[in-house]
Amino acid sequence: MEPTAAREGTFLRLRCAACARPGSWARCDACGRQALFALHPDGFSCGCGASYDHVRCSCGAVVTPERLVAVPLEEGPLVWSELEPDWRRIGALGLVGLGLVGALGWWLWS
């Protein structure tokens, strides 16, 4: 079945009728990711291949696909598990941190 209103990299926001929490997001039970969903008329699916006909809110209520809102990756929550690490930036920050620790040590013991 062809997705109707989503592409890879889409979050699904829950509009739970029971609790109406604004920060509730769907998460795949199979892979644990939050940003690979596609909405279908009869449910939604994750990019890993898992398909669902409902999601359970953190309050325990069942949320059907009609109460889900597709949110583009740029507008969704910042989730560390969805980000690819930039090893050059991590290395550069590590070197800066080591330099600061070295400078502080030199200043304290000189």
N, C-alpha and C positions, 0 to 999 in steps of 0.2 A: 504494500500500500504506500502511496506517495505522500510525503509530509505536506501538510497544508499551510502551516504558518511558522516555520522555524528552519534554521539551518544549523550545521554543526557549529558549536560555540554559542549555544543559546541556553540561558538559565530558565528555569520555570519557577515563577513566584506563586506561592499558594495564597489563594483568597479564601481562607477557611471561614465558613459561616459560623462555626462554634466560638472561635476565639478572636478572629479578625486581627491576628498579629501581622504587622507589616513586614517583618524580617524573616518570614518562613520561606525556605527554598527547597525544592525537590532534590533528592540525592539518590543516585543509582545504588541499589542493593548489591549488584554484581561487582562493579568496579570502584564504587565509592566516590565517583566524580560528580560534579554538579553542573558542568557546562557543556554537555554533549547531547542535549535533548532535542527531539523533533516531535512536534504535536501531530497527531493523526485524528481523524473523526471518531475513532473508537478507543483512543488512548494516547499513549506517548511512548517513545522508544529512546534508548540511549545509543550513543555511537558504538558501544561495545557489543551491541546486539540484543540486549535485554529489553523486553517490552512490558508495559504496565497498563492496567485499565483504571488504576486509582493510585493515590499516594496517601500516606497517613501523616497528618500534621503532628507536631510535637505535643499538642494538647490531647492527642489520641483520636481525633475525629477523622473520618475518611473524606478525602477531597477528590472529587471526580474531575476528569479533564475539562469539563465546562468551567470549572472554577480555577483553572491554571492560566497564567499569563506568561507568554514567551517574552523574555527580556534579552536583548543583545548582550554579548560579552562585555562590550564597552560600558554598558549601563548597569551591569549586575554587581554583586558583592565582590570585593577583592578576596579571593580564596587562594592561599598559598599553594595548595595542591594542584591548582589549575595553571600555575605559572611555570614556565621552563626556566631553570637556573641559568643565569648569565655568568659563566665561569670567569671570564675576564674581569667583570665588575667585582665579583667575589674576591678574586686574587688581588685586585688593586686595593680594595678596602682592607684586606688582610695585611698588605704591605704598609699601607698608611697607618693601620693600628699598631703594627710592630714598630714602625718608626716613631710613633708617639710614645709608646711604652719605653723604647730605648732612650728617647730624648728626656723623658721624665726621670728615668733611672740615672742618666748621666748628670742631670741637673741636681738630683737629690744627693748623689754620692760624690760630687766634685767640690 
